Amino acid sequence: MALGTPGGDVQIQAMLQVFLNVIEFGMPLQKAIEMPRAWSMNFPNSFAPHDYIAGALCLEEGFAKVVHDALGDLGHRVQDWAQFPAAGGGICAVVRDGNTGLLHGGADPRRECYALAW
């Protein structure tokens, strides 16, 4: 699998979630990319003015309320985000099917991304 995204501090978090969705949970690539994401902002932002929101955890629309509540109970300051925010990254990826050898591409609806074949 090859994947990447713009997104500053969310880059690694978004790519890890997509990677795990495919490898650990067996999702098709496009579904793995479109799943709701969570990202931590519990560190100074890399970009000026380097905002810091202690305990901040952003959850895209689609997480169950029980998950939201449980994270809040653990002390996170949960921020609710709409579905597919640009802040959640813009993953583009390709993965080779180990059985067929076919390549599968996926593109993120969170940003202007495309998966093309030729």
N, C-alpha and C positions, 0 to 999 in steps of 0.2 A: 504494500500500500504506500502510495505517496500522497501527502496532503499538506495543506498550508492555508494560512489565513492572515489578513491584516487584523489589527485589533489591539495593539499595545499590550497592556497587562492581561488581557483576556485571551491572547493567542494560545498560550500553552494549555490553559484551562479548557478552551473550546476544542482544540485538537485532541486532547486526551479523552474528552467525553465522546467524541465521534469515533476515535480509535477503539475505545472500550465497547461502544455500541455495536461495532462490527465484529471485533475479535472475541470479546467475552460474551456478548448477548446475541450474536448471530444475526444481526439485522442486515437487511439489504442496505447498500451504501446510501442511497438517497434518503431512505427512512431514518438511518442513523444521523444524517446531517440535519434533518428536519425536526428531530426530537427536541423537546424543551431543554434549555440549558440553565445551569446555575453557575455563578462565578462570585468569587470572593473579592472584596475591595478592602479587606482588612490590612492594608499596608499603604504607605504613601504612594500616590499615583506617580507613574514614571514621567508624566507630562506636566509642565507648568500649569497651574500654580502648585502642583503636587498635593492635591487635596487628600485628606486622610479621614476616613469615617470608621472609627473603631467598631469592630464586630459586624461590618456591613456584608451582607450576603444577598446577591440579586438572584431572583427566581423568575424565569419567564413564565408566562401564562401556560398552564397545562400541568403543573405539579398539583398533586392532591392537597386539599386543605390540611389533612393530617400531617403531611410532610412540612408544610409551611409552619404549622403550629408547633410541631416537635422541634424544629430548628429555632424558633423563637424561644421555646422553653429552655433550650440549651444556651441562651444568651446572645444569639445572633440578632442583629438588627436587620430583619428581612425586608427587602425592597421588592415590591411587585413590579414586574415589567410586562408590557404587552407582548403578544406573540411576535416573533421574528424581529427584534430590535437590532439595528445596525451595530449597537454596542456589543452584541453577542458574538461578533466575528463574522466572517464570510468565507466559510470553508469551501475549498475546491479540492476534490480528491479523485484518485483512480485506484482501483484494486483489481488484482488478477485473481480470477477464480482458480483455485488450486486443482479442481477436478476437470474443468473444461479448457482452461487456459484463456478464456475470454476476459477482456478488460471491461470493467464497469466504472463509469464516471458518475460523479455527483456534484451538484452545485447548490450553494446556500441561498435560500430566498431572503436572507437577512440583508444582503447587499447585492449589487449588480454582479452576478456570477453566472457562468455558463459552463455546461459540460457538452463538448462537441466531439463528433466522431468523423473520421474521413476514411 
